[in-house]
Amino acid sequence: MVKPSEKEIINFRKYLRKQGFVTHLCDDSFYLYYKYGYVCVSIEYTKKGDFKGVRSFLSIGWENNRCSRFQFPNYYDLGSVRKLDRGYVEGCITKSTNVMVAISDMFEKIGKIVG
């Protein structure tokens, strides 16, 4: 594996921001928020500070929806790659979007039944 340069890492961060991801306290953890959760993409490093890879997970949760009053704190590992792979990020976004659409459809059906 070829270690990416600092410029490549900076460009990858810019790419994530253009996709709608935001950061909080850590510059290398990026979050894309949905109505019922978020997808997180993290750039990981070794203890020596060398680039290790990119990992992503999907968090699903809701608590104040009219159909549900509980929180659903589940994290679904979307896997990892050993390079700065934009296709991997796009795949994670697609999977997460599909999950959010399915949840929205489910709530809509529940609303029609109980409404």
Backbone atoms as SQL, in Angstrom:
CREATE TABLE atoms (id INTEGER PRIMARY KEY, chain TEXT, resi INTEGER, resn TEXT, atom TEXT, x REAL, y REAL, z REAL);
INSERT INTO atoms VALUES
  (1, 'A', 1, 'MET', 'N', 0.844, -1.180, 0.000),
  (2, 'A', 1, 'MET', 'CA', 0.000, 0.000, 0.000),
  (3, 'A', 1, 'MET', 'C', 0.889, 1.244, 0.000),
  (4, 'A', 2, 'VAL', 'N', 0.577, 2.175, -0.864),
  (5, 'A', 2, 'VAL', 'CA', 1.312, 3.433, -0.928),
  (6, 'A', 2, 'VAL', 'C', 0.636, 4.433, 0.009),
  (7, 'A', 3, 'LYS', 'N', 1.417, 4.994, 0.906),
  (8, 'A', 3, 'LYS', 'CA', 0.875, 5.980, 1.848),
  (9, 'A', 3, 'LYS', 'C', 0.515, 7.252, 1.085),
  (10, 'A', 4, 'PRO', 'N', -0.722, 7.765, 1.274),
  (11, 'A', 4, 'PRO', 'CA', -1.100, 8.993, 0.563),
  (12, 'A', 4, 'PRO', 'C', -0.342, 10.199, 1.117),
  (13, 'A', 5, 'SER', 'N', -0.128, 11.160, 0.250),
  (14, 'A', 5, 'SER', 'CA', 0.543, 12.394, 0.671),
  (15, 'A', 5, 'SER', 'C', -0.431, 13.253, 1.468),
  (16, 'A', 6, 'GLU', 'N', 0.100, 14.244, 2.162),
  (17, 'A', 6, 'GLU', 'CA', -0.753, 15.168, 2.923),
  (18, 'A', 6, 'GLU', 'C', -1.714, 15.899, 1.989),
  (19, 'A', 7, 'LYS', 'N', -1.243, 16.228, 0.788),
  (20, 'A', 7, 'LYS', 'CA', -2.100, 16.905, -0.189),
  (21, 'A', 7, 'LYS', 'C', -3.268, 16.004, -0.609),
  (22, 'A', 8, 'GLU', 'N', -3.003, 14.721, -0.804),
  (23, 'A', 8, 'GLU', 'CA', -4.067, 13.781, -1.167),
  (24, 'A', 8, 'GLU', 'C', -5.092, 13.654, -0.039),
  (25, 'A', 9, 'ILE', 'N', -4.628, 13.647, 1.199),
  (26, 'A', 9, 'ILE', 'CA', -5.539, 13.570, 2.343),
  (27, 'A', 9, 'ILE', 'C', -6.376, 14.844, 2.429),
  (28, 'A', 10, 'ILE', 'N', -5.757, 15.992, 2.218),
  (29, 'A', 10, 'ILE', 'CA', -6.486, 17.267, 2.227),
  (30, 'A', 10, 'ILE', 'C', -7.556, 17.279, 1.133),
  (31, 'A', 11, 'ASN', 'N', -7.207, 16.801, -0.055),
  (32, 'A', 11, 'ASN', 'CA', -8.169, 16.744, -1.160),
  (33, 'A', 11, 'ASN', 'C', -9.319, 15.781, -0.859),
  (34, 'A', 12, 'PHE', 'N', -9.007, 14.674, -0.168),
  (35, 'A', 12, 'PHE', 'CA', -10.041, 13.717, 0.206),
  (36, 'A', 12, 'PHE', 'C', -11.001, 14.358, 1.220),
  (37, 'A', 13, 'ARG', 'N', -10.465, 15.109, 2.162),
  (38, 'A', 13, 'ARG', 'CA', -11.311, 15.837, 3.120),
  (39, 'A', 13, 'ARG', 'C', -12.226, 16.818, 2.394),
  (40, 'A', 14, 'LYS', 'N', -11.668, 17.548, 1.417),
  (41, 'A', 14, 'LYS', 'CA', -12.474, 18.495, 0.631),
  (42, 'A', 14, 'LYS', 'C', -13.584, 17.765, -0.116),
  (43, 'A', 15, 'TYR', 'N', -13.245, 16.607, -0.669),
  (44, 'A', 15, 'TYR', 'CA', -14.228, 15.799, -1.386),
  (45, 'A', 15, 'TYR', 'C', -15.384, 15.409, -0.457),
  (46, 'A', 16, 'LEU', 'N', -15.060, 14.969, 0.763),
  (47, 'A', 16, 'LEU', 'CA', -16.100, 14.587, 1.715),
  (48, 'A', 16, 'LEU', 'C', -16.997, 15.778, 2.050),
  (49, 'A', 17, 'ARG', 'N', -16.400, 16.941, 2.240),
  (50, 'A', 17, 'ARG', 'CA', -17.195, 18.136, 2.540),
  (51, 'A', 17, 'ARG', 'C', -18.128, 18.479, 1.371),
  (52, 'A', 18, 'LYS', 'N', -17.639, 18.312, 0.138),
  (53, 'A', 18, 'LYS', 'CA', -18.481, 18.579, -1.038),
  (54, 'A', 18, 'LYS', 'C', -19.647, 17.596, -1.125),
  (55, 'A', 19, 'GLN', 'N', -19.480, 16.412, -0.550),
  (56, 'A', 19, 'GLN', 'CA', -20.559, 15.420, -0.541),
  (57, 'A', 19, 'GLN', 'C', -21.582, 15.706, 0.554),
  (58, 'A', 20, 'GLY', 'N', -21.325, 16.733, 1.385),
  (59, 'A', 20, 'GLY', 'CA', -22.264, 17.100, 2.429),
  (60, 'A', 20, 'GLY', 'C', -21.853, 16.688, 3.826),
  (61, 'A', 21, 'PHE', 'N', -20.690, 16.078, 3.963),
  (62, 'A', 21, 'PHE', 'CA', -20.212, 15.664, 5.280),
  (63, 'A', 21, 'PHE', 'C', -19.725, 16.872, 6.073),
  (64, 'A', 22, 'VAL', 'N', -19.886, 16.795, 7.390),
  (65, 'A', 22, 'VAL', 'CA', -19.392, 17.838, 8.291),
  (66, 'A', 22, 'VAL', 'C', -18.501, 17.193, 9.342),
  (67, 'A', 23, 'THR', 'N', -17.634, 18.005, 9.949),
  (68, 'A', 23, 'THR', 'CA', -16.785, 17.521, 11.037),
  (69, 'A', 23, 'THR', 'C', -17.208, 18.211, 12.322),
  (70, 'A', 24, 'HIS', 'N', -16.788, 17.641, 13.428),
  (71, 'A', 24, 'HIS', 'CA', -17.056, 18.253, 14.732),
  (72, 'A', 24, 'HIS', 'C', -15.722, 18.545, 15.404),
  (73, 'A', 25, 'LEU', 'N', -15.342, 17.748, 16.362),
  (74, 'A', 25, 'LEU', 'CA', -14.095, 17.989, 17.082),
  (75, 'A', 25, 'LEU', 'C', -12.876, 17.441, 16.350),
  (76, 'A', 26, 'CYS', 'N', -13.064, 16.371, 15.610),
  (77, 'A', 26, 'CYS', 'CA', -11.938, 15.712, 14.936),
  (78, 'A', 26, 'CYS', 'C', -11.991, 15.985, 13.433),
  (79, 'A', 27, 'ASP', 'N', -10.878, 16.454, 12.878),
  (80, 'A', 27, 'ASP', 'CA', -10.821, 16.767, 11.447),
  (81, 'A', 27, 'ASP', 'C', -10.903, 15.534, 10.556),
  (82, 'A', 28, 'ASP', 'N', -10.728, 14.353, 11.131),
  (83, 'A', 28, 'ASP', 'CA', -10.700, 13.146, 10.313),
  (84, 'A', 28, 'ASP', 'C', -11.903, 12.231, 10.519),
  (85, 'A', 29, 'SER', 'N', -12.945, 12.720, 11.179),
  (86, 'A', 29, 'SER', 'CA', -14.222, 12.012, 11.271),
  (87, 'A', 29, 'SER', 'C', -15.285, 12.910, 10.654),
  (88, 'A', 30, 'PHE', 'N', -15.955, 12.394, 9.642),
  (89, 'A', 30, 'PHE', 'CA', -16.915, 13.175, 8.859),
  (90, 'A', 30, 'PHE', 'C', -18.301, 12.542, 8.984),
  (91, 'A', 31, 'TYR', 'N', -19.305, 13.391, 9.156),
  (92, 'A', 31, 'TYR', 'CA', -20.668, 12.914, 9.380),
  (93, 'A', 31, 'TYR', 'C', -21.613, 13.478, 8.324),
  (94, 'A', 32, 'LEU', 'N', -22.436, 12.601, 7.773),
  (95, 'A', 32, 'LEU', 'CA', -23.483, 12.996, 6.836),
  (96, 'A', 32, 'LEU', 'C', -24.809, 12.650, 7.504),
  (97, 'A', 33, 'TYR', 'N', -25.599, 13.679, 7.855),
  (98, 'A', 33, 'TYR', 'CA', -26.805, 13.486, 8.642),
  (99, 'A', 33, 'TYR', 'C', -28.029, 13.255, 7.773),
  (100, 'A', 34, 'TYR', 'N', -28.839, 12.319, 8.229),
  (101, 'A', 34, 'TYR', 'CA', -30.128, 12.014, 7.623),
  (102, 'A', 34, 'TYR', 'C', -31.206, 12.245, 8.679),
  (103, 'A', 35, 'LYS', 'N', -32.448, 12.114, 8.290),
  (104, 'A', 35, 'LYS', 'CA', -33.555, 12.316, 9.229),
  (105, 'A', 35, 'LYS', 'C', -33.526, 11.286, 10.358),
  (106, 'A', 36, 'TYR', 'N', -33.124, 10.056, 10.051),
  (107, 'A', 36, 'TYR', 'CA', -33.180, 8.987, 11.045),
  (108, 'A', 36, 'TYR', 'C', -31.795, 8.452, 11.411),
  (109, 'A', 37, 'GLY', 'N', -30.767, 9.259, 11.274),
  (110, 'A', 37, 'GLY', 'CA', -29.439, 8.797, 11.654),
  (111, 'A', 37, 'GLY', 'C', -28.359, 9.497, 10.861),
  (112, 'A', 38, 'TYR', 'N', -27.200, 8.897, 10.826),
  (113, 'A', 38, 'TYR', 'CA', -26.078, 9.493, 10.098),
  (114, 'A', 38, 'TYR', 'C', -25.091, 8.419, 9.666),
  (115, 'A', 39, 'VAL', 'N', -24.315, 8.748, 8.652),
  (116, 'A', 39, 'VAL', 'CA', -23.203, 7.891, 8.240),
  (117, 'A', 39, 'VAL', 'C', -21.923, 8.628, 8.622),
  (118, 'A', 40, 'CYS', 'N', -20.984, 7.885, 9.179),
  (119, 'A', 40, 'CYS', 'CA', -19.698, 8.446, 9.588),
  (120, 'A', 40, 'CYS', 'C', -18.592, 7.816, 8.756),
  (121, 'A', 41, 'VAL', 'N', -17.728, 8.650, 8.196),
  (122, 'A', 41, 'VAL', 'CA', -16.541, 8.194, 7.471),
  (123, 'A', 41, 'VAL', 'C', -15.329, 8.738, 8.217),
  (124, 'A', 42, 'SER', 'N', -14.414, 7.843, 8.601),
  (125, 'A', 42, 'SER', 'CA', -13.232, 8.256, 9.360),
  (126, 'A', 42, 'SER', 'C', -11.959, 7.877, 8.627),
  (127, 'A', 43, 'ILE', 'N', -11.023, 8.823, 8.626),
  (128, 'A', 43, 'ILE', 'CA', -9.681, 8.538, 8.138),
  (129, 'A', 43, 'ILE', 'C', -8.888, 8.076, 9.356),
  (130, 'A', 44, 'GLU', 'N', -8.346, 6.864, 9.296),
  (131, 'A', 44, 'GLU', 'CA', -7.656, 6.288, 10.445),
  (132, 'A', 44, 'GLU', 'C', -6.148, 6.294, 10.239),
  (133, 'A', 45, 'TYR', 'N', -5.449, 6.403, 11.367),
  (134, 'A', 45, 'TYR', 'CA', -3.985, 6.436, 11.362),
  (135, 'A', 45, 'TYR', 'C', -3.440, 5.407, 12.337),
  (136, 'A', 46, 'THR', 'N', -2.198, 4.991, 12.112),
  (137, 'A', 46, 'THR', 'CA', -1.523, 4.091, 13.045),
  (138, 'A', 46, 'THR', 'C', -1.077, 4.895, 14.267),
  (139, 'A', 47, 'LYS', 'N', -0.582, 4.204, 15.281),
  (140, 'A', 47, 'LYS', 'CA', -0.071, 4.886, 16.472),
  (141, 'A', 47, 'LYS', 'C', 1.101, 5.805, 16.134),
  (142, 'A', 48, 'LYS', 'N', 1.817, 5.485, 15.077),
  (143, 'A', 48, 'LYS', 'CA', 2.946, 6.324, 14.641),
  (144, 'A', 48, 'LYS', 'C', 2.483, 7.536, 13.837),
  (145, 'A', 49, 'GLY', 'N', 1.196, 7.597, 13.534),
  (146, 'A', 49, 'GLY', 'CA', 0.669, 8.722, 12.772),
  (147, 'A', 49, 'GLY', 'C', 0.646, 8.513, 11.271),
  (148, 'A', 50, 'ASP', 'N', 0.929, 7.292, 10.816),
  (149, 'A', 50, 'ASP', 'CA', 0.868, 6.984, 9.392),
  (150, 'A', 50, 'ASP', 'C', -0.564, 6.633, 8.987),
  (151, 'A', 51, 'PHE', 'N', -0.905, 6.918, 7.741),
  (152, 'A', 51, 'PHE', 'CA', -2.229, 6.589, 7.230),
  (153, 'A', 51, 'PHE', 'C', -2.463, 5.081, 7.322),
  (154, 'A', 52, 'LYS', 'N', -3.635, 4.713, 7.857),
  (155, 'A', 52, 'LYS', 'CA', -3.993, 3.298, 8.012),
  (156, 'A', 52, 'LYS', 'C', -5.094, 2.885, 7.046),
  (157, 'A', 53, 'GLY', 'N', -6.131, 3.727, 6.926),
  (158, 'A', 53, 'GLY', 'CA', -7.252, 3.382, 6.061),
  (159, 'A', 53, 'GLY', 'C', -8.437, 4.289, 6.300),
  (160, 'A', 54, 'VAL', 'N', -9.551, 3.950, 5.644),
  (161, 'A', 54, 'VAL', 'CA', -10.801, 4.700, 5.778),
  (162, 'A', 54, 'VAL', 'C', -11.870, 3.710, 6.218),
  (163, 'A', 55, 'ARG', 'N', -12.602, 4.067, 7.252),
  (164, 'A', 55, 'ARG', 'CA', -13.654, 3.209, 7.804),
  (165, 'A', 55, 'ARG', 'C', -14.958, 3.983, 7.862),
  (166, 'A', 56, 'SER', 'N', -16.072, 3.251, 7.741),
  (167, 'A', 56, 'SER', 'CA', -17.374, 3.909, 7.778),
  (168, 'A', 56, 'SER', 'C', -18.385, 3.061, 8.524),
  (169, 'A', 57, 'PHE', 'N', -19.325, 3.744, 9.188),
  (170, 'A', 57, 'PHE', 'CA', -20.436, 3.045, 9.811),
  (171, 'A', 57, 'PHE', 'C', -21.695, 3.898, 9.670),
  (172, 'A', 58, 'LEU', 'N', -22.825, 3.222, 9.786),
  (173, 'A', 58, 'LEU', 'CA', -24.129, 3.868, 9.717),
  (174, 'A', 58, 'LEU', 'C', -24.776, 3.778, 11.087),
  (175, 'A', 59, 'SER', 'N', -25.210, 4.900, 11.618),
  (176, 'A', 59, 'SER', 'CA', -25.930, 4.942, 12.884),
  (177, 'A', 59, 'SER', 'C', -27.388, 5.246, 12.598),
  (178, 'A', 60, 'ILE', 'N', -28.279, 4.426, 13.131),
  (179, 'A', 60, 'ILE', 'CA', -29.709, 4.641, 12.945),
  (180, 'A', 60, 'ILE', 'C', -30.327, 4.975, 14.293),
  (181, 'A', 61, 'GLY', 'N', -31.077, 6.042, 14.354),
  (182, 'A', 61, 'GLY', 'CA', -31.729, 6.400, 15.607),
  (183, 'A', 61, 'GLY', 'C', -32.865, 7.374, 15.393),
  (184, 'A', 62, 'TRP', 'N', -33.868, 7.252, 16.220),
  (185, 'A', 62, 'TRP', 'CA', -34.934, 8.238, 16.238),
  (186, 'A', 62, 'TRP', 'C', -35.562, 8.185, 17.620),
  (187, 'A', 63, 'GLU', 'N', -36.096, 9.298, 18.081),
  (188, 'A', 63, 'GLU', 'CA', -36.730, 9.292, 19.395),
  (189, 'A', 63, 'GLU', 'C', -37.985, 10.132, 19.495),
  (190, 'A', 64, 'ASN', 'N', -38.165, 11.121, 18.664),
  (191, 'A', 64, 'ASN', 'CA', -39.337, 11.974, 18.801),
  (192, 'A', 64, 'ASN', 'C', -40.281, 11.893, 17.612),
  (193, 'A', 65, 'ASN', 'N', -40.258, 10.784, 16.933),
  (194, 'A', 65, 'ASN', 'CA', -41.166, 10.593, 15.817),
  (195, 'A', 65, 'ASN', 'C', -42.533, 10.181, 16.349),
  (196, 'A', 66, 'ARG', 'N', -43.607, 10.587, 15.673),
  (197, 'A', 66, 'ARG', 'CA', -44.955, 10.257, 16.159),
  (198, 'A', 66, 'ARG', 'C', -45.216, 8.753, 16.149),
  (199, 'A', 67, 'CYS', 'N', -44.411, 8.002, 15.375),
  (200, 'A', 67, 'CYS', 'CA', -44.597, 6.557, 15.302),
  (201, 'A', 67, 'CYS', 'C', -43.770, 5.818, 16.347),
  (202, 'A', 68, 'SER', 'N', -42.849, 6.496, 16.988),
  (203, 'A', 68, 'SER', 'CA', -41.934, 5.797, 17.880),
  (204, 'A', 68, 'SER', 'C', -41.437, 6.730, 18.968),
  (205, 'A', 69, 'ARG', 'N', -41.338, 6.224, 20.180),
  (206, 'A', 69, 'ARG', 'CA', -40.843, 7.028, 21.297),
  (207, 'A', 69, 'ARG', 'C', -39.573, 6.422, 21.895),
  (208, 'A', 70, 'PHE', 'N', -38.941, 5.529, 21.201),
  (209, 'A', 70, 'PHE', 'CA', -37.716, 4.930, 21.708),
  (210, 'A', 70, 'PHE', 'C', -36.534, 5.323, 20.834),
  (211, 'A', 71, 'GLN', 'N', -35.360, 5.146, 21.389),
  (212, 'A', 71, 'GLN', 'CA', -34.160, 5.388, 20.589),
  (213, 'A', 71, 'GLN', 'C', -33.623, 4.047, 20.125),
  (214, 'A', 72, 'PHE', 'N', -33.101, 3.994, 18.946),
  (215, 'A', 72, 'PHE', 'CA', -32.647, 2.767, 18.313),
  (216, 'A', 72, 'PHE', 'C', -31.145, 2.919, 18.054),
  (217, 'A', 73, 'PRO', 'N', -30.325, 2.727, 19.083),
  (218, 'A', 73, 'PRO', 'CA', -28.894, 3.078, 18.947),
  (219, 'A', 73, 'PRO', 'C', -28.056, 1.987, 18.292),
  (220, 'A', 74, 'ASN', 'N', -28.271, 1.756, 17.032),
  (221, 'A', 74, 'ASN', 'CA', -27.531, 0.707, 16.349),
  (222, 'A', 74, 'ASN', 'C', -26.512, 1.285, 15.378),
  (223, 'A', 75, 'TYR', 'N', -25.346, 0.672, 15.372),
  (224, 'A', 75, 'TYR', 'CA', -24.284, 1.064, 14.463),
  (225, 'A', 75, 'TYR', 'C', -24.027, -0.093, 13.518),
  (226, 'A', 76, 'TYR', 'N', -24.100, 0.180, 12.245),
  (227, 'A', 76, 'TYR', 'CA', -23.865, -0.844, 11.242),
  (228, 'A', 76, 'TYR', 'C', -22.552, -0.548, 10.531),
  (229, 'A', 77, 'ASP', 'N', -21.607, -1.467, 10.669),
  (230, 'A', 77, 'ASP', 'CA', -20.286, -1.294, 10.086),
  (231, 'A', 77, 'ASP', 'C', -20.393, -1.417, 8.569),
  (232, 'A', 78, 'LEU', 'N', -19.974, -0.396, 7.872),
  (233, 'A', 78, 'LEU', 'CA', -19.988, -0.420, 6.404),
  (234, 'A', 78, 'LEU', 'C', -18.643, -0.863, 5.843),
  (235, 'A', 79, 'GLY', 'N', -17.726, -1.245, 6.730),
  (236, 'A', 79, 'GLY', 'CA', -16.444, -1.779, 6.292),
  (237, 'A', 79, 'GLY', 'C', -15.362, -0.722, 6.202),
  (238, 'A', 80, 'SER', 'N', -14.237, -1.135, 5.667),
  (239, 'A', 80, 'SER', 'CA', -13.097, -0.232, 5.548),
  (240, 'A', 80, 'SER', 'C', -12.325, -0.528, 4.277),
  (241, 'A', 81, 'VAL', 'N', -11.512, 0.438, 3.887),
  (242, 'A', 81, 'VAL', 'CA', -10.611, 0.286, 2.743),
  (243, 'A', 81, 'VAL', 'C', -9.244, 0.825, 3.146),
  (244, 'A', 82, 'ARG', 'N', -8.218, 0.390, 2.444),
  (245, 'A', 82, 'ARG', 'CA', -6.850, 0.780, 2.764),
  (246, 'A', 82, 'ARG', 'C', -6.339, 1.927, 1.908),
  (247, 'A', 83, 'LYS', 'N', -7.272, 2.620, 1.244),
  (248, 'A', 83, 'LYS', 'CA', -6.863, 3.757, 0.406),
  (249, 'A', 83, 'LYS', 'C', -7.942, 4.828, 0.457),
  (250, 'A', 84, 'LEU', 'N', -7.652, 5.969, -0.087),
  (251, 'A', 84, 'LEU', 'CA', -8.620, 7.071, -0.147),
  (252, 'A', 84, 'LEU', 'C', -9.519, 6.835, -1.357),
  (253, 'A', 85, 'ASP', 'N', -10.548, 6.046, -1.160),
  (254, 'A', 85, 'ASP', 'CA', -11.377, 5.557, -2.257),
  (255, 'A', 85, 'ASP', 'C', -12.716, 6.289, -2.298),
  (256, 'A', 86, 'ARG', 'N', -12.897, 7.126, -3.298),
  (257, 'A', 86, 'ARG', 'CA', -14.152, 7.879, -3.433),
  (258, 'A', 86, 'ARG', 'C', -15.320, 6.961, -3.777),
  (259, 'A', 87, 'GLY', 'N', -15.053, 5.910, -4.521),
  (260, 'A', 87, 'GLY', 'CA', -16.105, 4.943, -4.849),
  (261, 'A', 87, 'GLY', 'C', -16.645, 4.267, -3.594),
  (262, 'A', 88, 'TYR', 'N', -15.759, 3.997, -2.646),
  (263, 'A', 88, 'TYR', 'CA', -16.168, 3.418, -1.365),
  (264, 'A', 88, 'TYR', 'C', -17.112, 4.370, -0.639),
  (265, 'A', 89, 'VAL', 'N', -16.763, 5.652, -0.603),
  (266, 'A', 89, 'VAL', 'CA', -17.600, 6.660, 0.063),
  (267, 'A', 89, 'VAL', 'C', -18.959, 6.745, -0.626),
  (268, 'A', 90, 'GLU', 'N', -18.968, 6.769, -1.947),
  (269, 'A', 90, 'GLU', 'CA', -20.235, 6.835, -2.683),
  (270, 'A', 90, 'GLU', 'C', -21.098, 5.611, -2.399),
  (271, 'A', 91, 'GLY', 'N', -20.459, 4.445, -2.274),
  (272, 'A', 91, 'GLY', 'CA', -21.196, 3.230, -1.925),
  (273, 'A', 91, 'GLY', 'C', -21.813, 3.321, -0.539),
  (274, 'A', 92, 'CYS', 'N', -21.070, 3.868, 0.408),
  (275, 'A', 92, 'CYS', 'CA', -21.586, 4.044, 1.773),
  (276, 'A', 92, 'CYS', 'C', -22.764, 5.006, 1.787),
  (277, 'A', 93, 'ILE', 'N', -22.658, 6.086, 1.012),
  (278, 'A', 93, 'ILE', 'CA', -23.754, 7.062, 0.930),
  (279, 'A', 93, 'ILE', 'C', -24.994, 6.405, 0.332),
  (280, 'A', 94, 'THR', 'N', -24.816, 5.648, -0.726),
  (281, 'A', 94, 'THR', 'CA', -25.943, 4.978, -1.387),
  (282, 'A', 94, 'THR', 'C', -26.630, 4.008, -0.440),
  (283, 'A', 95, 'LYS', 'N', -25.838, 3.169, 0.248),
  (284, 'A', 95, 'LYS', 'CA', -26.425, 2.210, 1.193),
  (285, 'A', 95, 'LYS', 'C', -27.187, 2.934, 2.287),
  (286, 'A', 96, 'SER', 'N', -26.599, 3.996, 2.821),
  (287, 'A', 96, 'SER', 'CA', -27.240, 4.753, 3.902),
  (288, 'A', 96, 'SER', 'C', -28.517, 5.421, 3.431),
  (289, 'A', 97, 'THR', 'N', -28.485, 5.984, 2.238),
  (290, 'A', 97, 'THR', 'CA', -29.681, 6.622, 1.670),
  (291, 'A', 97, 'THR', 'C', -30.790, 5.600, 1.494),
  (292, 'A', 98, 'ASN', 'N', -30.452, 4.410, 1.009),
  (293, 'A', 98, 'ASN', 'CA', -31.451, 3.356, 0.823),
  (294, 'A', 98, 'ASN', 'C', -32.100, 2.956, 2.145),
  (295, 'A', 99, 'VAL', 'N', -31.280, 2.875, 3.204),
  (296, 'A', 99, 'VAL', 'CA', -31.814, 2.545, 4.530),
  (297, 'A', 99, 'VAL', 'C', -32.768, 3.638, 4.995),
  (298, 'A', 100, 'MET', 'N', -32.374, 4.901, 4.820),
  (299, 'A', 100, 'MET', 'CA', -33.217, 6.011, 5.272),
  (300, 'A', 100, 'MET', 'C', -34.534, 6.066, 4.501),
  (301, 'A', 101, 'VAL', 'N', -34.511, 5.765, 3.214),
  (302, 'A', 101, 'VAL', 'CA', -35.736, 5.724, 2.407),
  (303, 'A', 101, 'VAL', 'C', -36.644, 4.611, 2.909),
  (304, 'A', 102, 'ALA', 'N', -36.054, 3.443, 3.225),
  (305, 'A', 102, 'ALA', 'CA', -36.854, 2.318, 3.725),
  (306, 'A', 102, 'ALA', 'C', -37.499, 2.664, 5.063),
  (307, 'A', 103, 'ILE', 'N', -36.768, 3.335, 5.952),
  (308, 'A', 103, 'ILE', 'CA', -37.328, 3.744, 7.247),
  (309, 'A', 103, 'ILE', 'C', -38.463, 4.743, 7.040),
  (310, 'A', 104, 'SER', 'N', -38.245, 5.705, 6.164),
  (311, 'A', 104, 'SER', 'CA', -39.274, 6.710, 5.880),
  (312, 'A', 104, 'SER', 'C', -40.533, 6.057, 5.323),
  (313, 'A', 105, 'ASP', 'N', -40.357, 5.105, 4.405),
  (314, 'A', 105, 'ASP', 'CA', -41.507, 4.385, 3.843),
  (315, 'A', 105, 'ASP', 'C', -42.259, 3.625, 4.926),
  (316, 'A', 106, 'MET', 'N', -41.505, 3.014, 5.846),
  (317, 'A', 106, 'MET', 'CA', -42.120, 2.258, 6.931),
  (318, 'A', 106, 'MET', 'C', -42.964, 3.180, 7.804),
  (319, 'A', 107, 'PHE', 'N', -42.400, 4.346, 8.180),
  (320, 'A', 107, 'PHE', 'CA', -43.151, 5.288, 9.006),
  (321, 'A', 107, 'PHE', 'C', -44.397, 5.796, 8.284),
  (322, 'A', 108, 'GLU', 'N', -44.280, 5.985, 6.976),
  (323, 'A', 108, 'GLU', 'CA', -45.435, 6.444, 6.203),
  (324, 'A', 108, 'GLU', 'C', -46.552, 5.401, 6.238),
  (325, 'A', 109, 'LYS', 'N', -46.174, 4.134, 6.111),
  (326, 'A', 109, 'LYS', 'CA', -47.173, 3.046, 6.150),
  (327, 'A', 109, 'LYS', 'C', -47.813, 2.949, 7.532),
  (328, 'A', 110, 'ILE', 'N', -47.000, 3.090, 8.570),
  (329, 'A', 110, 'ILE', 'CA', -47.546, 3.049, 9.935),
  (330, 'A', 110, 'ILE', 'C', -48.524, 4.214, 10.131),
  (331, 'A', 111, 'GLY', 'N', -48.113, 5.395, 9.653),
  (332, 'A', 111, 'GLY', 'CA', -48.981, 6.567, 9.773),
  (333, 'A', 111, 'GLY', 'C', -50.331, 6.371, 9.109),
  (334, 'A', 112, 'LYS', 'N', -50.341, 5.703, 7.956),
  (335, 'A', 112, 'LYS', 'CA', -51.606, 5.446, 7.239),
  (336, 'A', 112, 'LYS', 'C', -52.481, 4.453, 7.990),
  (337, 'A', 113, 'ILE', 'N', -51.840, 3.495, 8.647),
  (338, 'A', 113, 'ILE', 'CA', -52.600, 2.476, 9.379),
  (339, 'A', 113, 'ILE', 'C', -53.219, 3.049, 10.649),
  (340, 'A', 114, 'VAL', 'N', -52.417, 3.818, 11.405),
  (341, 'A', 114, 'VAL', 'CA', -52.899, 4.332, 12.690),
  (342, 'A', 114, 'VAL', 'C', -53.538, 5.704, 12.579),
  (343, 'A', 115, 'GLY', 'N', -53.320, 6.396, 11.440),
  (344, 'A', 115, 'GLY', 'CA', -53.826, 7.750, 11.281),
  (345, 'A', 115, 'GLY', 'C', -55.192, 7.766, 10.846);
